[in-house]
Amino acid sequence: YGDIIHPDATQKVVSFLLYLDNKGWNENSIGGTDFWKVTNKKVDYDTNPNSIDYKYRGGRFSSKHSNVRLTVDEAEKIIKFKSINFKPNRLVGFVRNNKSYHSIPPRVLPNGVTRDCFQINIWNLRSRVK
């Protein structure tokens, strides 16, 4: 599993992820949540459609994230600035805005092992897009 570079829904104000202790999770089960920022210049990345770099930037084509997603221009200028590794009992949180881009690295976990987390979201339903 994994998820492309995206900001959360416009109604979301804050997101928290509490990573839970998982039996069988070990140092080979790396990755957690990656945070991205759009720069002022184009960045080098693998443009092969089969590459993870290209797939991460697939948010520009995503129907799942149609109301908030990378533009074609942003996809050419975005860089990862922080990776928060999964660690049991770690709390990760961020304030949502139109540029709070994040992703979940894809991985294959050992059989029977999952990336369990408790997600807490604060919503502003008054700002719901009509």
C-alpha positions as CSV (number, residue, x, y, z in Angstrom):
1,Y,0.0,0.0,0.0
2,G,1.0,3.6,-0.1
3,D,-0.5,6.9,-1.1
4,I,0.5,9.6,-3.6
5,I,1.5,13.2,-2.7
6,H,-1.6,15.1,-1.7
7,P,-3.1,17.5,0.9
8,D,-6.1,16.4,2.8
9,A,-9.7,17.4,2.2
10,T,-10.5,21.1,2.4
11,Q,-12.7,20.6,5.5
12,K,-9.9,19.1,7.5
13,V,-8.1,21.5,9.9
14,V,-5.6,19.2,11.7
15,S,-4.6,15.6,11.4
16,F,-2.8,13.4,14.0
17,L,-1.5,9.9,13.5
18,L,-0.6,7.8,16.5
19,Y,1.4,4.9,15.3
20,L,0.5,1.7,17.3
21,D,2.8,-1.1,18.3
22,N,2.7,-3.9,15.8
23,K,3.9,-7.4,16.4
24,G,6.4,-8.3,13.6
25,W,7.2,-4.7,12.7
26,N,10.9,-4.4,12.5
27,E,13.8,-2.3,11.0
28,N,13.0,-3.8,7.5
29,S,9.5,-2.3,7.7
30,I,10.7,1.3,7.2
31,G,8.7,4.4,6.3
32,G,5.8,6.3,7.8
33,T,4.7,9.6,6.5
34,D,6.6,11.9,4.1
35,F,6.2,15.7,3.9
36,W,6.7,17.7,0.7
37,K,7.1,21.3,-0.3
38,V,6.8,23.1,-3.7
39,T,10.0,25.0,-4.6
40,N,10.5,27.8,-7.0
41,K,12.4,25.7,-9.6
42,K,12.1,22.4,-11.4
43,V,13.6,19.5,-9.6
44,D,15.2,16.4,-11.1
45,Y,13.2,13.2,-10.7
46,D,12.7,10.0,-12.6
47,T,10.0,10.7,-15.3
48,N,9.6,7.0,-16.2
49,P,5.9,6.2,-15.7
50,N,6.9,3.1,-13.8
51,S,9.2,4.9,-11.3
52,I,8.1,5.7,-7.8
53,D,9.0,9.4,-8.3
54,Y,6.6,9.6,-11.2
55,K,3.9,7.7,-9.4
56,Y,4.2,9.9,-6.3
57,R,3.5,12.9,-8.4
58,G,0.4,11.1,-9.9
59,G,-1.8,13.3,-7.7
60,R,-2.0,15.7,-10.6
61,F,-4.0,13.0,-12.4
62,S,-5.9,11.6,-9.4
63,S,-9.7,11.5,-9.3
64,K,-9.5,10.5,-5.6
65,H,-8.0,13.9,-4.7
66,S,-9.7,15.9,-7.4
67,N,-10.5,19.0,-5.4
68,V,-7.0,19.3,-3.9
69,R,-4.1,17.9,-5.7
70,L,-0.7,18.7,-7.3
71,T,-0.9,20.9,-10.4
72,V,1.3,19.9,-13.3
73,D,3.6,22.8,-12.5
74,E,3.8,21.8,-8.8
75,A,4.6,18.2,-9.6
76,E,7.7,19.4,-11.4
77,K,8.9,21.5,-8.4
78,I,8.0,19.5,-5.4
79,I,10.6,17.9,-3.0
80,K,10.4,15.8,0.1
81,F,11.7,17.8,3.1
82,K,10.9,15.4,6.0
83,S,10.2,11.7,6.5
84,I,8.7,10.6,9.8
85,N,9.4,6.8,10.3
86,F,6.8,4.6,11.7
87,K,7.7,4.0,15.3
88,P,5.3,2.5,17.8
89,N,3.7,5.2,20.1
90,R,4.9,8.0,18.0
91,L,2.4,10.9,17.4
92,V,2.7,12.8,14.1
93,G,0.5,15.8,13.4
94,F,0.1,18.6,10.9
95,V,-2.1,21.5,10.1
96,R,-3.9,21.1,6.8
97,N,-3.7,23.8,4.1
98,N,-3.7,23.7,0.3
99,K,0.1,23.2,0.3
100,S,0.4,20.7,3.2
101,Y,1.5,17.9,0.8
102,H,2.2,14.5,2.3
103,S,2.4,10.9,1.1
104,I,2.8,7.4,2.5
105,P,5.7,5.4,1.1
106,P,4.6,2.1,-0.6
107,R,5.9,-1.0,0.9
108,V,5.3,-4.8,1.2
109,L,5.1,-5.9,4.8
110,P,5.8,-9.4,6.1
111,N,2.7,-11.7,5.9
112,G,0.2,-10.8,8.7
113,V,1.9,-7.5,9.6
114,T,0.1,-4.1,9.1
115,R,0.9,-0.5,9.6
116,D,-1.6,0.2,12.4
117,C,-2.3,3.7,13.5
118,F,-5.0,5.7,15.2
119,Q,-6.0,8.7,13.2
120,I,-7.5,11.8,14.9
121,N,-8.9,14.5,12.6
122,I,-10.3,17.9,13.5
123,W,-12.8,19.1,10.9
124,N,-14.4,22.4,10.0
125,L,-17.7,21.4,8.4
126,R,-18.7,25.0,7.9
127,S,-16.0,25.3,5.2
128,R,-17.5,22.4,3.3
129,V,-17.2,23.0,-0.5
130,K,-20.6,23.0,-2.1
